[in-house]
Amino acid sequence: MKYEIITYSRSTGDITHSKRLYSTRWNAEAALRTAGYTQNPRLPDIWYSEKYYAKVKEIAP
């Protein structure tokens, strides 16, 4: 399985897909943590930063 990160700009509403694919969900989430994102405690699949929301999504084979 491969995973990508989808980001949503809080100010402009633009949606972007990560250029890099990750082999595990943990690796994608680690990249978000490194980039300064925080996991939402009420919605654990949503991550946020000052300017963006993000979600790790599994890519269908």
PDBQT receptor file of N, H, CA, C and O in Angstrom, charges set to zero:
ATOM      1  N   MET A   1       0.832  -1.175   0.000  1.00  0.00    +0.000 N 
ATOM      2  CA  MET A   1       0.000   0.000   0.000  1.00  0.00    +0.000 C 
ATOM      3  C   MET A   1       0.882   1.246   0.000  1.00  0.00    +0.000 C 
ATOM      4  O   MET A   1       1.954   1.265   0.605  1.00  0.00    +0.000 OA
ATOM      5  N   LYS A   2       0.423   2.257  -0.672  1.00  0.00    +0.000 N 
ATOM      6  H   LYS A   2      -0.448   2.240  -1.164  1.00  0.00    +0.000 HD
ATOM      7  CA  LYS A   2       1.116   3.541  -0.710  1.00  0.00    +0.000 C 
ATOM      8  C   LYS A   2       0.202   4.599  -0.122  1.00  0.00    +0.000 C 
ATOM      9  O   LYS A   2      -1.022   4.481  -0.173  1.00  0.00    +0.000 OA
ATOM     10  N   TYR A   3       0.811   5.636   0.436  1.00  0.00    +0.000 N 
ATOM     11  H   TYR A   3       1.806   5.732   0.477  1.00  0.00    +0.000 HD
ATOM     12  CA  TYR A   3       0.065   6.713   1.079  1.00  0.00    +0.000 C 
ATOM     13  C   TYR A   3       0.558   8.042   0.553  1.00  0.00    +0.000 C 
ATOM     14  O   TYR A   3       1.730   8.188   0.205  1.00  0.00    +0.000 OA
ATOM     15  N   GLU A   4      -0.346   9.018   0.496  1.00  0.00    +0.000 N 
ATOM     16  H   GLU A   4      -1.298   8.900   0.780  1.00  0.00    +0.000 HD
ATOM     17  CA  GLU A   4       0.007  10.373   0.118  1.00  0.00    +0.000 C 
ATOM     18  C   GLU A   4      -0.551  11.325   1.169  1.00  0.00    +0.000 C 
ATOM     19  O   GLU A   4      -1.416  10.954   1.963  1.00  0.00    +0.000 OA
ATOM     20  N   ILE A   5      -0.049  12.545   1.164  1.00  0.00    +0.000 N 
ATOM     21  H   ILE A   5       0.654  12.846   0.520  1.00  0.00    +0.000 HD
ATOM     22  CA  ILE A   5      -0.541  13.573   2.064  1.00  0.00    +0.000 C 
ATOM     23  C   ILE A   5      -1.313  14.582   1.227  1.00  0.00    +0.000 C 
ATOM     24  O   ILE A   5      -0.810  15.111   0.236  1.00  0.00    +0.000 OA
ATOM     25  N   ILE A   6      -2.542  14.834   1.650  1.00  0.00    +0.000 N 
ATOM     26  H   ILE A   6      -2.950  14.404   2.455  1.00  0.00    +0.000 HD
ATOM     27  CA  ILE A   6      -3.367  15.843   0.988  1.00  0.00    +0.000 C 
ATOM     28  C   ILE A   6      -3.427  17.044   1.918  1.00  0.00    +0.000 C 
ATOM     29  O   ILE A   6      -3.770  16.904   3.092  1.00  0.00    +0.000 OA
ATOM     30  N   THR A   7      -3.093  18.233   1.401  1.00  0.00    +0.000 N 
ATOM     31  H   THR A   7      -2.813  18.347   0.448  1.00  0.00    +0.000 HD
ATOM     32  CA  THR A   7      -3.129  19.439   2.216  1.00  0.00    +0.000 C 
ATOM     33  C   THR A   7      -4.186  20.396   1.684  1.00  0.00    +0.000 C 
ATOM     34  O   THR A   7      -4.432  20.478   0.481  1.00  0.00    +0.000 OA
ATOM     35  N   TYR A   8      -4.794  21.106   2.601  1.00  0.00    +0.000 N 
ATOM     36  H   TYR A   8      -4.594  21.039   3.579  1.00  0.00    +0.000 HD
ATOM     37  CA  TYR A   8      -5.850  22.071   2.305  1.00  0.00    +0.000 C 
ATOM     38  C   TYR A   8      -5.454  23.393   2.937  1.00  0.00    +0.000 C 
ATOM     39  O   TYR A   8      -5.249  23.467   4.148  1.00  0.00    +0.000 OA
ATOM     40  N   SER A   9      -5.345  24.443   2.120  1.00  0.00    +0.000 N 
ATOM     41  H   SER A   9      -5.512  24.382   1.136  1.00  0.00    +0.000 HD
ATOM     42  CA  SER A   9      -4.977  25.760   2.616  1.00  0.00    +0.000 C 
ATOM     43  C   SER A   9      -6.158  26.374   3.358  1.00  0.00    +0.000 C 
ATOM     44  O   SER A   9      -7.261  26.462   2.818  1.00  0.00    +0.000 OA
ATOM     45  N   ARG A  10      -5.927  26.793   4.580  1.00  0.00    +0.000 N 
ATOM     46  H   ARG A  10      -5.031  26.722   5.019  1.00  0.00    +0.000 HD
ATOM     47  CA  ARG A  10      -6.988  27.398   5.374  1.00  0.00    +0.000 C 
ATOM     48  C   ARG A  10      -7.371  28.772   4.839  1.00  0.00    +0.000 C 
ATOM     49  O   ARG A  10      -8.505  29.205   5.046  1.00  0.00    +0.000 OA
ATOM     50  N   SER A  11      -6.470  29.470   4.162  1.00  0.00    +0.000 N 
ATOM     51  H   SER A  11      -5.549  29.119   3.994  1.00  0.00    +0.000 HD
ATOM     52  CA  SER A  11      -6.769  30.827   3.696  1.00  0.00    +0.000 C 
ATOM     53  C   SER A  11      -7.338  30.859   2.276  1.00  0.00    +0.000 C 
ATOM     54  O   SER A  11      -8.244  31.644   1.995  1.00  0.00    +0.000 OA
ATOM     55  N   THR A  12      -6.821  30.023   1.383  1.00  0.00    +0.000 N 
ATOM     56  H   THR A  12      -6.085  29.386   1.611  1.00  0.00    +0.000 HD
ATOM     57  CA  THR A  12      -7.259  30.089  -0.018  1.00  0.00    +0.000 C 
ATOM     58  C   THR A  12      -8.181  28.950  -0.424  1.00  0.00    +0.000 C 
ATOM     59  O   THR A  12      -8.882  29.054  -1.431  1.00  0.00    +0.000 OA
ATOM     60  N   GLY A  13      -8.193  27.864   0.344  1.00  0.00    +0.000 N 
ATOM     61  H   GLY A  13      -7.624  27.780   1.161  1.00  0.00    +0.000 HD
ATOM     62  CA  GLY A  13      -9.023  26.714  -0.004  1.00  0.00    +0.000 C 
ATOM     63  C   GLY A  13      -8.402  25.796  -1.035  1.00  0.00    +0.000 C 
ATOM     64  O   GLY A  13      -9.051  24.860  -1.501  1.00  0.00    +0.000 OA
ATOM     65  N   ASP A  14      -7.146  26.052  -1.402  1.00  0.00    +0.000 N 
ATOM     66  H   ASP A  14      -6.619  26.813  -1.023  1.00  0.00    +0.000 HD
ATOM     67  CA  ASP A  14      -6.462  25.205  -2.384  1.00  0.00    +0.000 C 
ATOM     68  C   ASP A  14      -6.157  23.836  -1.789  1.00  0.00    +0.000 C 
ATOM     69  O   ASP A  14      -5.796  23.718  -0.618  1.00  0.00    +0.000 OA
ATOM     70  N   ILE A  15      -6.307  22.811  -2.611  1.00  0.00    +0.000 N 
ATOM     71  H   ILE A  15      -6.600  22.907  -3.563  1.00  0.00    +0.000 HD
ATOM     72  CA  ILE A  15      -5.997  21.440  -2.209  1.00  0.00    +0.000 C 
ATOM     73  C   ILE A  15      -4.806  20.960  -3.025  1.00  0.00    +0.000 C 
ATOM     74  O   ILE A  15      -4.784  21.116  -4.246  1.00  0.00    +0.000 OA
ATOM     75  N   THR A  16      -3.813  20.376  -2.354  1.00  0.00    +0.000 N 
ATOM     76  H   THR A  16      -3.831  20.249  -1.362  1.00  0.00    +0.000 HD
ATOM     77  CA  THR A  16      -2.650  19.841  -3.054  1.00  0.00    +0.000 C 
ATOM     78  C   THR A  16      -2.369  18.420  -2.566  1.00  0.00    +0.000 C 
ATOM     79  O   THR A  16      -2.688  18.053  -1.436  1.00  0.00    +0.000 OA
ATOM     80  N   HIS A  17      -1.767  17.644  -3.448  1.00  0.00    +0.000 N 
ATOM     81  H   HIS A  17      -1.507  17.943  -4.366  1.00  0.00    +0.000 HD
ATOM     82  CA  HIS A  17      -1.361  16.276  -3.136  1.00  0.00    +0.000 C 
ATOM     83  C   HIS A  17       0.162  16.266  -3.024  1.00  0.00    +0.000 C 
ATOM     84  O   HIS A  17       0.854  16.967  -3.763  1.00  0.00    +0.000 OA
ATOM     85  N   SER A  18       0.669  15.470  -2.099  1.00  0.00    +0.000 N 
ATOM     86  H   SER A  18       0.107  14.901  -1.499  1.00  0.00    +0.000 HD
ATOM     87  CA  SER A  18       2.118  15.385  -1.933  1.00  0.00    +0.000 C 
ATOM     88  C   SER A  18       2.749  14.798  -3.192  1.00  0.00    +0.000 C 
ATOM     89  O   SER A  18       2.164  13.940  -3.854  1.00  0.00    +0.000 OA
ATOM     90  N   LYS A  19       3.938  15.271  -3.508  1.00  0.00    +0.000 N 
ATOM     91  H   LYS A  19       4.413  15.968  -2.971  1.00  0.00    +0.000 HD
ATOM     92  CA  LYS A  19       4.671  14.733  -4.660  1.00  0.00    +0.000 C 
ATOM     93  C   LYS A  19       5.318  13.405  -4.302  1.00  0.00    +0.000 C 
ATOM     94  O   LYS A  19       5.625  12.593  -5.175  1.00  0.00    +0.000 OA
ATOM     95  N   ARG A  20       5.521  13.198  -3.020  1.00  0.00    +0.000 N 
ATOM     96  H   ARG A  20       5.272  13.857  -2.311  1.00  0.00    +0.000 HD
ATOM     97  CA  ARG A  20       6.162  11.968  -2.548  1.00  0.00    +0.000 C 
ATOM     98  C   ARG A  20       5.095  10.990  -2.079  1.00  0.00    +0.000 C 
ATOM     99  O   ARG A  20       4.094  11.386  -1.481  1.00  0.00    +0.000 OA
ATOM    100  N   LEU A  21       5.317   9.719  -2.354  1.00  0.00    +0.000 N 
ATOM    101  H   LEU A  21       6.130   9.398  -2.840  1.00  0.00    +0.000 HD
ATOM    102  CA  LEU A  21       4.454   8.656  -1.837  1.00  0.00    +0.000 C 
ATOM    103  C   LEU A  21       5.183   7.972  -0.683  1.00  0.00    +0.000 C 
ATOM    104  O   LEU A  21       6.407   7.840  -0.707  1.00  0.00    +0.000 OA
ATOM    105  N   TYR A  22       4.447   7.549   0.301  1.00  0.00    +0.000 N 
ATOM    106  H   TYR A  22       3.453   7.657   0.320  1.00  0.00    +0.000 HD
ATOM    107  CA  TYR A  22       5.016   6.931   1.495  1.00  0.00    +0.000 C 
ATOM    108  C   TYR A  22       4.615   5.468   1.551  1.00  0.00    +0.000 C 
ATOM    109  O   TYR A  22       3.503   5.107   1.165  1.00  0.00    +0.000 OA
ATOM    110  N   SER A  23       5.512   4.634   2.028  1.00  0.00    +0.000 N 
ATOM    111  H   SER A  23       6.415   4.928   2.342  1.00  0.00    +0.000 HD
ATOM    112  CA  SER A  23       5.247   3.191   2.058  1.00  0.00    +0.000 C 
ATOM    113  C   SER A  23       4.350   2.789   3.221  1.00  0.00    +0.000 C 
ATOM    114  O   SER A  23       3.671   1.764   3.155  1.00  0.00    +0.000 OA
ATOM    115  N   THR A  24       4.341   3.591   4.288  1.00  0.00    +0.000 N 
ATOM    116  H   THR A  24       4.893   4.424   4.341  1.00  0.00    +0.000 HD
ATOM    117  CA  THR A  24       3.472   3.293   5.431  1.00  0.00    +0.000 C 
ATOM    118  C   THR A  24       2.779   4.569   5.893  1.00  0.00    +0.000 C 
ATOM    119  O   THR A  24       3.264   5.675   5.652  1.00  0.00    +0.000 OA
ATOM    120  N   ARG A  25       1.657   4.406   6.549  1.00  0.00    +0.000 N 
ATOM    121  H   ARG A  25       1.263   3.507   6.745  1.00  0.00    +0.000 HD
ATOM    122  CA  ARG A  25       0.941   5.553   7.131  1.00  0.00    +0.000 C 
ATOM    123  C   ARG A  25       1.830   6.236   8.168  1.00  0.00    +0.000 C 
ATOM    124  O   ARG A  25       1.847   7.463   8.267  1.00  0.00    +0.000 OA
ATOM    125  N   TRP A  26       2.571   5.433   8.945  1.00  0.00    +0.000 N 
ATOM    126  H   TRP A  26       2.557   4.436   8.865  1.00  0.00    +0.000 HD
ATOM    127  CA  TRP A  26       3.435   5.985   9.981  1.00  0.00    +0.000 C 
ATOM    128  C   TRP A  26       4.478   6.929   9.380  1.00  0.00    +0.000 C 
ATOM    129  O   TRP A  26       4.749   7.988   9.946  1.00  0.00    +0.000 OA
ATOM    130  N   ASN A  27       5.064   6.556   8.240  1.00  0.00    +0.000 N 
ATOM    131  H   ASN A  27       4.843   5.696   7.780  1.00  0.00    +0.000 HD
ATOM    132  CA  ASN A  27       6.060   7.420   7.590  1.00  0.00    +0.000 C 
ATOM    133  C   ASN A  27       5.447   8.742   7.144  1.00  0.00    +0.000 C 
ATOM    134  O   ASN A  27       6.065   9.796   7.293  1.00  0.00    +0.000 OA
ATOM    135  N   ALA A  28       4.241   8.690   6.602  1.00  0.00    +0.000 N 
ATOM    136  H   ALA A  28       3.738   7.834   6.482  1.00  0.00    +0.000 HD
ATOM    137  CA  ALA A  28       3.565   9.920   6.173  1.00  0.00    +0.000 C 
ATOM    138  C   ALA A  28       3.248  10.797   7.379  1.00  0.00    +0.000 C 
ATOM    139  O   ALA A  28       3.426  12.014   7.327  1.00  0.00    +0.000 OA
ATOM    140  N   GLU A  29       2.779  10.185   8.462  1.00  0.00    +0.000 N 
ATOM    141  H   GLU A  29       2.634   9.197   8.505  1.00  0.00    +0.000 HD
ATOM    142  CA  GLU A  29       2.483  10.955   9.664  1.00  0.00    +0.000 C 
ATOM    143  C   GLU A  29       3.746  11.529  10.285  1.00  0.00    +0.000 C 
ATOM    144  O   GLU A  29       3.719  12.629  10.837  1.00  0.00    +0.000 OA
ATOM    145  N   ALA A  30       4.847  10.799  10.202  1.00  0.00    +0.000 N 
ATOM    146  H   ALA A  30       4.868   9.906   9.754  1.00  0.00    +0.000 HD
ATOM    147  CA  ALA A  30       6.130  11.303  10.706  1.00  0.00    +0.000 C 
ATOM    148  C   ALA A  30       6.569  12.528   9.901  1.00  0.00    +0.000 C 
ATOM    149  O   ALA A  30       7.126  13.472  10.462  1.00  0.00    +0.000 OA
ATOM    150  N   ALA A  31       6.322  12.515   8.597  1.00  0.00    +0.000 N 
ATOM    151  H   ALA A  31       5.869  11.748   8.142  1.00  0.00    +0.000 HD
ATOM    152  CA  ALA A  31       6.652  13.674   7.761  1.00  0.00    +0.000 C 
ATOM    153  C   ALA A  31       5.809  14.882   8.179  1.00  0.00    +0.000 C 
ATOM    154  O   ALA A  31       6.308  16.007   8.201  1.00  0.00    +0.000 OA
ATOM    155  N   LEU A  32       4.547  14.657   8.506  1.00  0.00    +0.000 N 
ATOM    156  H   LEU A  32       4.142  13.743   8.488  1.00  0.00    +0.000 HD
ATOM    157  CA  LEU A  32       3.698  15.756   8.977  1.00  0.00    +0.000 C 
ATOM    158  C   LEU A  32       4.197  16.297  10.315  1.00  0.00    +0.000 C 
ATOM    159  O   LEU A  32       4.242  17.511  10.514  1.00  0.00    +0.000 OA
ATOM    160  N   ARG A  33       4.569  15.408  11.229  1.00  0.00    +0.000 N 
ATOM    161  H   ARG A  33       4.532  14.422  11.067  1.00  0.00    +0.000 HD
ATOM    162  CA  ARG A  33       5.095  15.856  12.526  1.00  0.00    +0.000 C 
ATOM    163  C   ARG A  33       6.363  16.678  12.333  1.00  0.00    +0.000 C 
ATOM    164  O   ARG A  33       6.544  17.712  12.977  1.00  0.00    +0.000 OA
ATOM    165  N   THR A  34       7.238  16.216  11.447  1.00  0.00    +0.000 N 
ATOM    166  H   THR A  34       7.090  15.376  10.924  1.00  0.00    +0.000 HD
ATOM    167  CA  THR A  34       8.491  16.923  11.176  1.00  0.00    +0.000 C 
ATOM    168  C   THR A  34       8.224  18.308  10.594  1.00  0.00    +0.000 C 
ATOM    169  O   THR A  34       8.963  19.255  10.864  1.00  0.00    +0.000 OA
ATOM    170  N   ALA A  35       7.163  18.420   9.793  1.00  0.00    +0.000 N 
ATOM    171  H   ALA A  35       6.563  17.651   9.574  1.00  0.00    +0.000 HD
ATOM    172  CA  ALA A  35       6.816  19.697   9.174  1.00  0.00    +0.000 C 
ATOM    173  C   ALA A  35       6.056  20.628  10.124  1.00  0.00    +0.000 C 
ATOM    174  O   ALA A  35       5.692  21.742   9.747  1.00  0.00    +0.000 OA
ATOM    175  N   GLY A  36       5.818  20.169  11.357  1.00  0.00    +0.000 N 
ATOM    176  H   GLY A  36       6.113  19.264  11.664  1.00  0.00    +0.000 HD
ATOM    177  CA  GLY A  36       5.187  21.037  12.342  1.00  0.00    +0.000 C 
ATOM    178  C   GLY A  36       3.681  20.893  12.463  1.00  0.00    +0.000 C 
ATOM    179  O   GLY A  36       3.035  21.732  13.091  1.00  0.00    +0.000 OA
ATOM    180  N   TYR A  37       3.113  19.862  11.883  1.00  0.00    +0.000 N 
ATOM    181  H   TYR A  37       3.637  19.181  11.373  1.00  0.00    +0.000 HD
ATOM    182  CA  TYR A  37       1.672  19.633  11.993  1.00  0.00    +0.000 C 
ATOM    183  C   TYR A  37       1.358  18.957  13.326  1.00  0.00    +0.000 C 
ATOM    184  O   TYR A  37       2.198  18.264  13.899  1.00  0.00    +0.000 OA
ATOM    185  N   THR A  38       0.137  19.169  13.807  1.00  0.00    +0.000 N 
ATOM    186  H   THR A  38      -0.546  19.732  13.342  1.00  0.00    +0.000 HD
ATOM    187  CA  THR A  38      -0.346  18.572  15.045  1.00  0.00    +0.000 C 
ATOM    188  C   THR A  38      -1.570  17.733  14.725  1.00  0.00    +0.000 C 
ATOM    189  O   THR A  38      -2.411  18.129  13.917  1.00  0.00    +0.000 OA
ATOM    190  N   GLN A  39      -1.667  16.584  15.356  1.00  0.00    +0.000 N 
ATOM    191  H   GLN A  39      -0.985  16.262  16.012  1.00  0.00    +0.000 HD
ATOM    192  CA  GLN A  39      -2.814  15.711  15.127  1.00  0.00    +0.000 C 
ATOM    193  C   GLN A  39      -4.008  16.225  15.920  1.00  0.00    +0.000 C 
ATOM    194  O   GLN A  39      -3.879  16.574  17.093  1.00  0.00    +0.000 OA
ATOM    195  N   ASN A  40      -5.169  16.270  15.277  1.00  0.00    +0.000 N 
ATOM    196  H   ASN A  40      -5.274  15.986  14.324  1.00  0.00    +0.000 HD
ATOM    197  CA  ASN A  40      -6.389  16.724  15.924  1.00  0.00    +0.000 C 
ATOM    198  C   ASN A  40      -6.874  15.633  16.887  1.00  0.00    +0.000 C 
ATOM    199  O   ASN A  40      -7.118  14.510  16.448  1.00  0.00    +0.000 OA
ATOM    200  N   PRO A  41      -7.021  15.929  18.192  1.00  0.00    +0.000 N 
ATOM    201  CA  PRO A  41      -7.424  14.893  19.143  1.00  0.00    +0.000 C 
ATOM    202  C   PRO A  41      -8.853  14.383  18.934  1.00  0.00    +0.000 C 
ATOM    203  O   PRO A  41      -9.149  13.232  19.257  1.00  0.00    +0.000 OA
ATOM    204  N   ARG A  42      -9.731  15.216  18.404  1.00  0.00    +0.000 N 
ATOM    205  H   ARG A  42      -9.492  16.151  18.141  1.00  0.00    +0.000 HD
ATOM    206  CA  ARG A  42     -11.120  14.785  18.181  1.00  0.00    +0.000 C 
ATOM    207  C   ARG A  42     -11.306  14.079  16.844  1.00  0.00    +0.000 C 
ATOM    208  O   ARG A  42     -12.187  13.231  16.703  1.00  0.00    +0.000 OA
ATOM    209  N   LEU A  43     -10.482  14.427  15.871  1.00  0.00    +0.000 N 
ATOM    210  H   LEU A  43      -9.767  15.116  15.986  1.00  0.00    +0.000 HD
ATOM    211  CA  LEU A  43     -10.524  13.795  14.545  1.00  0.00    +0.000 C 
ATOM    212  C   LEU A  43      -9.120  13.311  14.229  1.00  0.00    +0.000 C 
ATOM    213  O   LEU A  43      -8.358  14.034  13.586  1.00  0.00    +0.000 OA
ATOM    214  N   PRO A  44      -8.751  12.104  14.664  1.00  0.00    +0.000 N 
ATOM    215  CA  PRO A  44      -7.355  11.664  14.581  1.00  0.00    +0.000 C 
ATOM    216  C   PRO A  44      -6.787  11.535  13.168  1.00  0.00    +0.000 C 
ATOM    217  O   PRO A  44      -5.568  11.459  13.008  1.00  0.00    +0.000 OA
ATOM    218  N   ASP A  45      -7.637  11.510  12.139  1.00  0.00    +0.000 N 
ATOM    219  H   ASP A  45      -8.627  11.573  12.269  1.00  0.00    +0.000 HD
ATOM    220  CA  ASP A  45      -7.088  11.429  10.783  1.00  0.00    +0.000 C 
ATOM    221  C   ASP A  45      -6.818  12.806  10.184  1.00  0.00    +0.000 C 
ATOM    222  O   ASP A  45      -6.323  12.898   9.060  1.00  0.00    +0.000 OA
ATOM    223  N   ILE A  46      -7.136  13.883  10.914  1.00  0.00    +0.000 N 
ATOM    224  H   ILE A  46      -7.538  13.808  11.826  1.00  0.00    +0.000 HD
ATOM    225  CA  ILE A  46      -6.894  15.248  10.440  1.00  0.00    +0.000 C 
ATOM    226  C   ILE A  46      -5.716  15.842  11.202  1.00  0.00    +0.000 C 
ATOM    227  O   ILE A  46      -5.647  15.762  12.428  1.00  0.00    +0.000 OA
ATOM    228  N   TRP A  47      -4.798  16.435  10.461  1.00  0.00    +0.000 N 
ATOM    229  H   TRP A  47      -4.854  16.501   9.465  1.00  0.00    +0.000 HD
ATOM    230  CA  TRP A  47      -3.642  17.123  11.026  1.00  0.00    +0.000 C 
ATOM    231  C   TRP A  47      -3.782  18.604  10.688  1.00  0.00    +0.000 C 
ATOM    232  O   TRP A  47      -4.428  18.953   9.700  1.00  0.00    +0.000 OA
ATOM    233  N   TYR A  48      -3.189  19.469  11.486  1.00  0.00    +0.000 N 
ATOM    234  H   TYR A  48      -2.664  19.185  12.289  1.00  0.00    +0.000 HD
ATOM    235  CA  TYR A  48      -3.305  20.894  11.200  1.00  0.00    +0.000 C 
ATOM    236  C   TYR A  48      -2.021  21.629  11.563  1.00  0.00    +0.000 C 
ATOM    237  O   TYR A  48      -1.241  21.194  12.411  1.00  0.00    +0.000 OA
ATOM    238  N   SER A  49      -1.835  22.749  10.894  1.00  0.00    +0.000 N 
ATOM    239  H   SER A  49      -2.468  23.102  10.206  1.00  0.00    +0.000 HD
ATOM    240  CA  SER A  49      -0.748  23.663  11.223  1.00  0.00    +0.000 C 
ATOM    241  C   SER A  49      -1.359  25.062  11.216  1.00  0.00    +0.000 C 
ATOM    242  O   SER A  49      -2.578  25.213  11.130  1.00  0.00    +0.000 OA
ATOM    243  N   GLU A  50      -0.526  26.061  11.305  1.00  0.00    +0.000 N 
ATOM    244  H   GLU A  50       0.464  25.938  11.375  1.00  0.00    +0.000 HD
ATOM    245  CA  GLU A  50      -1.033  27.430  11.338  1.00  0.00    +0.000 C 
ATOM    246  C   GLU A  50      -1.763  27.801  10.046  1.00  0.00    +0.000 C 
ATOM    247  O   GLU A  50      -2.741  28.547  10.076  1.00  0.00    +0.000 OA
ATOM    248  N   LYS A  51      -1.285  27.276   8.906  1.00  0.00    +0.000 N 
ATOM    249  H   LYS A  51      -0.490  26.669   8.881  1.00  0.00    +0.000 HD
ATOM    250  CA  LYS A  51      -1.858  27.671   7.618  1.00  0.00    +0.000 C 
ATOM    251  C   LYS A  51      -2.603  26.568   6.875  1.00  0.00    +0.000 C 
ATOM    252  O   LYS A  51      -3.333  26.852   5.926  1.00  0.00    +0.000 OA
ATOM    253  N   TYR A  52      -2.428  25.304   7.295  1.00  0.00    +0.000 N 
ATOM    254  H   TYR A  52      -1.834  25.074   8.067  1.00  0.00    +0.000 HD
ATOM    255  CA  TYR A  52      -2.970  24.198   6.509  1.00  0.00    +0.000 C 
ATOM    256  C   TYR A  52      -3.643  23.135   7.379  1.00  0.00    +0.000 C 
ATOM    257  O   TYR A  52      -3.351  22.985   8.565  1.00  0.00    +0.000 OA
ATOM    258  N   TYR A  53      -4.542  22.415   6.743  1.00  0.00    +0.000 N 
ATOM    259  H   TYR A  53      -4.779  22.537   5.779  1.00  0.00    +0.000 HD
ATOM    260  CA  TYR A  53      -5.052  21.144   7.262  1.00  0.00    +0.000 C 
ATOM    261  C   TYR A  53      -4.449  20.061   6.384  1.00  0.00    +0.000 C 
ATOM    262  O   TYR A  53      -4.144  20.317   5.219  1.00  0.00    +0.000 OA
ATOM    263  N   ALA A  54      -4.270  18.866   6.910  1.00  0.00    +0.000 N 
ATOM    264  H   ALA A  54      -4.518  18.658   7.856  1.00  0.00    +0.000 HD
ATOM    265  CA  ALA A  54      -3.712  17.776   6.115  1.00  0.00    +0.000 C 
ATOM    266  C   ALA A  54      -4.346  16.458   6.533  1.00  0.00    +0.000 C 
ATOM    267  O   ALA A  54      -4.854  16.305   7.644  1.00  0.00    +0.000 OA
ATOM    268  N   LYS A  55      -4.298  15.510   5.598  1.00  0.00    +0.000 N 
ATOM    269  H   LYS A  55      -3.885  15.635   4.695  1.00  0.00    +0.000 HD
ATOM    270  CA  LYS A  55      -4.819  14.163   5.851  1.00  0.00    +0.000 C 
ATOM    271  C   LYS A  55      -3.949  13.176   5.094  1.00  0.00    +0.000 C 
ATOM    272  O   LYS A  55      -3.540  13.438   3.963  1.00  0.00    +0.000 OA
ATOM    273  N   VAL A  56      -3.667  12.041   5.717  1.00  0.00    +0.000 N 
ATOM    274  H   VAL A  56      -3.999  11.828   6.636  1.00  0.00    +0.000 HD
ATOM    275  CA  VAL A  56      -2.933  10.963   5.055  1.00  0.00    +0.000 C 
ATOM    276  C   VAL A  56      -3.975  10.067   4.395  1.00  0.00    +0.000 C 
ATOM    277  O   VAL A  56      -4.919   9.612   5.040  1.00  0.00    +0.000 OA
ATOM    278  N   LYS A  57      -3.792   9.824   3.116  1.00  0.00    +0.000 N 
ATOM    279  H   LYS A  57      -3.025  10.194   2.592  1.00  0.00    +0.000 HD
ATOM    280  CA  LYS A  57      -4.779   9.032   2.372  1.00  0.00    +0.000 C 
ATOM    281  C   LYS A  57      -4.091   7.850   1.707  1.00  0.00    +0.000 C 
ATOM    282  O   LYS A  57      -3.019   7.985   1.117  1.00  0.00    +0.000 OA
ATOM    283  N   GLU A  58      -4.724   6.696   1.814  1.00  0.00    +0.000 N 
ATOM    284  H   GLU A  58      -5.595   6.587   2.293  1.00  0.00    +0.000 HD
ATOM    285  CA  GLU A  58      -4.216   5.493   1.158  1.00  0.00    +0.000 C 
ATOM    286  C   GLU A  58      -4.554   5.566  -0.326  1.00  0.00    +0.000 C 
ATOM    287  O   GLU A  58      -5.671   5.920  -0.706  1.00  0.00    +0.000 OA
ATOM    288  N   ILE A  59      -3.585   5.230  -1.148  1.00  0.00    +0.000 N 
ATOM    289  H   ILE A  59      -2.678   4.943  -0.840  1.00  0.00    +0.000 HD
ATOM    290  CA  ILE A  59      -3.810   5.220  -2.593  1.00  0.00    +0.000 C 
ATOM    291  C   ILE A  59      -4.230   3.811  -2.990  1.00  0.00    +0.000 C 
ATOM    292  O   ILE A  59      -3.559   2.836  -2.654  1.00  0.00    +0.000 OA
ATOM    293  N   ALA A  60      -5.327   3.715  -3.697  1.00  0.00    +0.000 N 
ATOM    294  H   ALA A  60      -5.872   4.508  -3.971  1.00  0.00    +0.000 HD
ATOM    295  CA  ALA A  60      -5.830   2.414  -4.119  1.00  0.00    +0.000 C 
ATOM    296  C   ALA A  60      -4.861   1.785  -5.119  1.00  0.00    +0.000 C 
ATOM    297  O   ALA A  60      -4.340   2.469  -6.000  1.00  0.00    +0.000 OA
ATOM    298  N   PRO A  61      -4.623   0.484  -4.978  1.00  0.00    +0.000 N 
ATOM    299  CA  PRO A  61      -3.680  -0.174  -5.894  1.00  0.00    +0.000 C 
ATOM    300  C   PRO A  61      -4.226  -0.280  -7.315  1.00  0.00    +0.000 C 
ATOM    301  O   PRO A  61      -3.551  -0.808  -8.199  1.00  0.00    +0.000 OA
TER     302      PRO A  61
